[in-house]
Amino acid sequence: MRWPGTVPPVTRRPPLRRAFALALAAALVLAACSDDAGGDAKAAEKEAASSTTAAPFPGAEWEEAEPADLGLDAEPLEALADSLEAKASDCMAVVKDGRLVAEEYWNGTEPDKNQEVFSVTKSVTSTLVGIAQDEGFLDIDEPASKYITEWQGTPSESVTIKNLIANDSGRFWSQPMDYGEMIRATDKTAFTIGLTQQEPPGTKWEYNNSAIQTLEAVLERATGQPVGDFAQERLFEPIGMTSEMGKDPAGNATTFSGLQTGCRDLARFGHLFLNKGTWAGDEVVSSDWVEEATKPSQELQPRYGYLWWLNTRGVESEDSDLRPWPSAAPTAYAALGLFEQIVMVLPEQNMVVVRLGAPPPGSVPGQGALADEIARLAIEADGSGE
């Protein structure tokens, strides 16, 4: 496994600080052992390792740490790397307490190489909507028709922006259209705006790519900027991402899919959310938005926030705890894309794990098995349980 230090140079902690951290951790361990608290010694060592400095925010490069420096067990991370390599992965990155503790690249992928991440794009789009609301450009409780004037005087006039990001808009959906006609459309925004209203808003949940693409018009018309430019200025550049929004042949940003990014950049995105929208002391998106976006957005599908997937119990079971990733706490959430593109955020462990690549052999889309394996091994490395 390629541990930190075997990829392009990164910023490391000054040796003196590192020596102080190790000395403090050792002192705490010895103190615990002297009190005959062998079980507590490990906990004290872990707490010392993770709390000697405030969680950092990466500049041009990530600060790296050996797993043991942060109280992590390296073996589960080794197992995770081995498993992901066997599952057609291109890269993985594991961040704990703001430090890169493990990463790997396969199939010619490199840290600065961007790739398509499909519906992970949706969680980025949601964040852009949150930033736009924070800055007063829009309010998600407003009808989207305030900006999509083509819907005024039609059954879609009352569809709110919140309906669009919660996926309960009731806009027209069919599999042949959403995964065929819309994908082939030259002007995806015009195509999706022109679709009809299928159900009253708020009455049916549907994973509707086409409805989400209409957010391109909402964002551009509300902010007066192309969505790609808004993303660069308000999200990507402030946190050091080199990512780019995708575009359709007509030049519209694709808000349902198409983001070009990599494992390190998506680890930054997850780290932003772990820190409630703040980056190195600056608010990028409000903590209120982070909280709202990562809890159930409606009752029809409680596993869905504002274009984020949640680890909550679904509507199919009221009596058992059928969560998508049983190994993780209910507070976990993820940005997910086709072919198992995964940005797993584990607040209880203060960890982010990213996996990008081709579909694993024999995988079942939407099953969640790989995401649960990622969560399980990361939590096992942390030693914290759920």
N, C-alpha and C positions, 0 to 999 in steps of 0.2 A: 504494500500500500504506500502511496506517496504521501508522507506526512509533511507538515509545514516545513519549509526550508529546502525542499527539493523541486520547487517551482520558481518562477522568476522572483528576484529579490523583493522582500517586503520589509516594512518597518518593524523592528523588534523593540521590546522594552529595553531600556538601559540596563546593563549588567548589574549595576548597584541596586536598582529597584528589584530586579529579579532575585538577587542574593538576599535582600531584605525580606522579600515575600517568602522565600524558601526557609529562611531562618525563623521567621515568625510562625510559619506552619509547623516546623519541627518542634519549636518550643511548646506550642499548644498540644501537639501530639504527646510529647514527653509528660506534660502536666497531667493530661488525661490519663495516661498509662499509670502514673504514680498514684493515682486515686483508685486504681484497680477498675477503671472504666474502659476496658478494652474495646467494647462496642462503641463507646462515645468517642474514642480517639479518632476513629476513621471519620466520623462526622465533623469533629473539630478540625481535622486536617483539611477536609473538603471545604468547610466554611472559610478557613483562613486562606486557602488557595483562591477562592472565588471572590473574596471581599477585600483583599489588600489594596486594590485600586478600583476606581469606578469603571464600569463597563465603557470601553472606548468606542469611538466611531471612526471607521476607516477613512483615511484621506485618499490619496491616489491608490494606495495599496492597503490591504488588510493587515492589522497587527496579528501575528500568529503566536500560537502557544502549543506546546506539547500537551496531549490530553491530561497527563498526570499533573501538569501545572495547575489545572483547574479542577482537580479532584475527579477526573474521568478515568474510567477503565478503558484502555485501548483495545482490548480484545473484541468487544461488541462492535466497535467501529471498524476493525479489521474484517469482521464477519460481514458487516454491511457492505464494505467495499467489494469483497469477494462475491457477495450475492448480486450486487448491482452490475458488476462486470459480466457476470453470467447471464444477465437479463437485458443485454443489448443496450446498456446505458452509454451515454457519451461523456457525462461528467457527474460528479457529486461534490457537494460542499457541506460541511457541518460547522456551524458557528455556535459557540457557547460563551455567554457573558460578553458578547461583542468581539470575540477573538476567533479567528479561523483555526480550528483544531484538527481538521482532516479535510482533504480534498483529493480528487482523483480525476484523471482525464483518459478517455479511451477513443479509439477510432479516429485518430487525427485531430480531435478537438483540443483546443488550447484555452487558457484563461481569458484571452481577449477576443475569442471567436464567438460571434453572436449566431444564434440559430432561431428558427421558428418554434414558438412555445404554445401555439394554438390558444386554447381558452384561458390560459393563465393571463392572457391579455385582458380578460373581463375584470379581474381584480384590480388591474392597473386603471382601467376605465372608471371603475367605481371610485377609485382614489382621486382621479381627476374631477369627477363630479363633486366629491367632498371638498376638494380645494376650491372649486368654483363657488360652492355654497359658502365656504368660510370667507371668501373674498367678496361676497355680496353680488355675484353675477347672476345667481339663480337661487331658488328655494325648491327642494325636492318635493314639497307638498303642492307646488304649482302645477297646473295642467301643462303637459309638454306642448300642447297646442299654442301656448304663449310664444313659443319659438318655432314649432313646426306648424306654421300658419295654414299649411295645406290640410290640416285636420280640423280646422275651425268649421263649424256647421256640419260636421260628420259624427257618426257614433264614437269616433276616437277622441272627440273634443275633451272629454273629461279624464282621459288617461293621464295620470300624474307622472312626473319624473321618477317618483318613488316606485310606482308600478313597474316602470321599465327596469330599474335596478334590482327589484325584488322578484322579477319574472312572473308577475301576476297581472300583466297588462291586458290580457285577453286579445291581443293582436293576433292576426291570422297566423296559424302554424300548421304545416304538414311536413312530413319527412322529405318527400320529393322536392318540395319548394325550399325548405330550410337548408338542406344538404345537397341540393342540385341547382335549381334555378337561381337562387340567391348567390351561391358560390360562383356561378358562371356569369353573373351580371357585371357589365362593365362599370356602371355607376351603382354601387351597392346602396348608397344612401337614398338615391331617388327611387330605386326599386323597392326598398323596404318601407319608405314613407308611403308609397303608393299601394301597399297591401291594405286589405280591409280589416274591419274589426270583427273578430270571431265570437268573442264572449264579452259580457260586461266586465269592466276592469275590477280586479279584486275577487273574482269568483272562480278562477281556475289558474293553477300554477303550471307553467310549461317552460322547459329549457329552450328559450326562443332566441336563437342567434339573430334573426332578422329584427326582432324588436330591439335588441341591444344595439344593433347597428344604427338605429335611428338616434341614438345618443350622440353620434357624430354631429348631426345637425343641431341638436340641443346645445352641445358644448361650443361649437363654432359660432353659432348665432348669439349665444348668451355672452361669450367672452370677447367676440370680435376677432378671434385669432384662429388660424388652423389648429386643429387638435394636436398635431404632431409638434408644432411650435410651443403650444401651451404646455404639453407634457415635458418638453426639454427644459423650459424655463422654470416651471413650478415644481417638477418632481425629479426628473432624471439628473439634471445638473446639480441641484442642491444636495443630493445624497451621493453624487459621484458615479451614477450609472452612465454607461456608454450605449445604452439601448436606444432603439428607434421604433416608433409605431409603424406598423405596416400601412400600405396604401393600395387602393384598388386602381384599375387602369385609368379611372377618371381623376385620380389625384386625391380622393377622399381618404382620410385615415380610417383604418378598419378597427372598430372598437370592440368587436366580438372575438377577434382572432388576429393573428398576423404580427404580434410583437416580436421583434428580433432582439434577443438578449442572451445572457449566459448565466452559468451557475453563480459566479461571484456577484454579478449585478442583482440577481434575484435574492441572494442572501442579504444584500443591502436592503432590498425592499421589505423582506421579512423582518429585518432588524429595526427598520423604521417603525413597523407596527408593534413590535415588542416594546418599543420605547414611546408608545402612545402618540406617534406622529411627530415626535421631536427629534431633531438631528443636531447633535453637538450644540445644544442650547437654543436652536432655532426651530420654531414651529413650521413644519412643512404642510401638515394637515392636522386639524384639531383633534385633541384627545376625545372629544365628544363624537366626532365622526368615526374614529377607530372603534370606539365602544359600540356605536350603533351598527356599523358595517359588519361586525363580527358576532352579532347575536341574531336570532331568528327575525326575519324581516316581515313575516306574515305567518298565518297559522296553517296554510294549506301545505307547505313544505318547510317544517321547522329546521331542517338541515341546511337551509340556505339563508345567508345574510344578504348584504348588498353586493352581489356578484362574488361572494366568498362562500366556500363550502365549510360547514360546521360539523363538529363531532357531537351532535345532539341526537336524541331519539327521534325517529321518523314517525309519521302519522300511522304507519301500518301496525304499530304496537303501542298499546297504552300500559301493558302489564309487565313488559320486559324491557331491559335496557339494551335495545338493539342500536348501538351506535356504529357508524361507519368504520371507526378505528378503535376497537375495544381496548387495545393496549394503552391508549392515550386518555388523558383526563377529558371531561366534557368541555373544558376551556380551549382545547386545541382547535385550530382551524387551518384551512389550506387554500391556496390558489392551485387549481388543477386544470390540466389541458389534455387533449387527445394524445393517445399513445403513452400515457403515464408520465406526463410532465408534472412535477410535483414540487410545490413550495410549502413545506410543512412547518407551521409555527406552533411551538410548544411553550406556552407562557409559564407553566409550572416549573419547567426546567430552564427557562430563559435560553432556549435553543431554537435555531432554525436549521432545517435540513432541506437541501435542494437536490433533486434528481432530474436530469434531462436525458432524452435519448429516443431510440426507436421502441416500438411496442415489444414488451418482453414476450418470448415464445410461450404460447398457450395462455396468455393473459385474457381476461374477460373485461371488456371496457366497462367502467363504472363500478366494478366489483369492490375496489378499495383494498385488495389484498396487499399490494405492494406498498401503498401508503401506510397501512397498518404495520407492515414489517419494518419500514423505516422508523416509524414512531417507537415500536417495541425495542429495537436495537439501540436507538438514541437514548431512550429512557433507561434501558439496562446499563448503558455506559455511564449514565449519570448516577445510577444507583438510588434514584429517588422514588421508584415505583410510579404509580399513576399520579 
